[in-house]
Amino acid sequence: GDSLGSMRYALAGLSSGFISSFLLHPLDVVNTRLQVHDGNSKTLPKYRSTAHALVRIAGDDGMLALYSGLVPNLFGQTISWGCFFWTHANIKAI
């Protein structure tokens, strides 16, 4: 396929992977915390809902806690979506 066209697809994938990871990472943090707490049935749940967990984590640990572990996630998602879009563009051109 067209090399420039393939690179545009790759750039679109890189961008979408970066943006989606950055915007949705707080929900990954909440999901992880809810799953970790789920196995401890001896105490009351720390979070009542996703919204409550977002507010509680930001209030107790600070806003940056919602972005803990962001850098490895950004690398993984950005690269994988870039590769996916590039591969898709090249296979589609065959």
N, C-alpha and C positions, 0 to 999 in steps of 0.2 A: 503494500500500500504506500500511499503518499507519506513520506517521512515527516513533513511538517504537520500534516493532518493527524498522524499518530501522536505526535508530541502535544498537539492541542488537546487530544483526548486524555493523554497522560496528565497534563497540567490540570485539566478539569477534575480528574480523579484525585490528584494530590490535593487540590483546593477543597473539594467536597469532603475528603477524609479529614483534613485539618479542621475545617469549620464545624463539621458534625461532632467530631470528638471534643472540641473545645466547648461547644454549646451544651452537649449532653453529658459531659463527664460528671457533673454533680449528681445526676440520676444514677450513674454507675456506682458512685460512692454510697449513695443512699441504699441502693440495691444490695451492695456488699454488706453494709452494716445491718440491714434487716435480716439477711441470710445468716450472718454470724450470730445474731441475737436469737434467732428462731430456735436453735437447738437447746437453749437454756430455759427449761420449763419451770424451774424452781422459783423464778422471780417474775414479776409483772413485766410485760414488754416495755422497753424504753421508749419506743416510738409507736404512735397509734396509727399513723398513715404516712404516705410518702411526703405530703406537704408538711406534716408535723415534724418528720425527720429532717427535712431541709431547714426548717426554721430552728429546730433544736441544735443541729450540728453547727449551723452558722452562729447561733447565739452562744453555745457552750465552747466551741473550739475555734471560732472565727471563720470568716468567709473563705480564707485560703484552705481550710480543711476540706471544703467541697471540691477542691482541685488537687488534693493529694494524689500522687501517682499519675499526674497528667502527662508528664514528659514521655515516659515509655509508651503510654497509650497513643500520644500524638505521633511518635515515630512509627509505631506499628500500623495504625490506621491510615496515616498519610501514605506510607510506602505501599501498603497492600491495595488501597483503592487506586493509586496511580498505576500500579502494575495491572490491576484488573481492567481499568479503562483502556490502557495501552494494548493489552492482549486482545480485548474485545474488538477494538478498532482494527487490529491487524488480521484477526481471524475473519471478521466480517468482510474485509477487503479481498479475501481469497475467492 
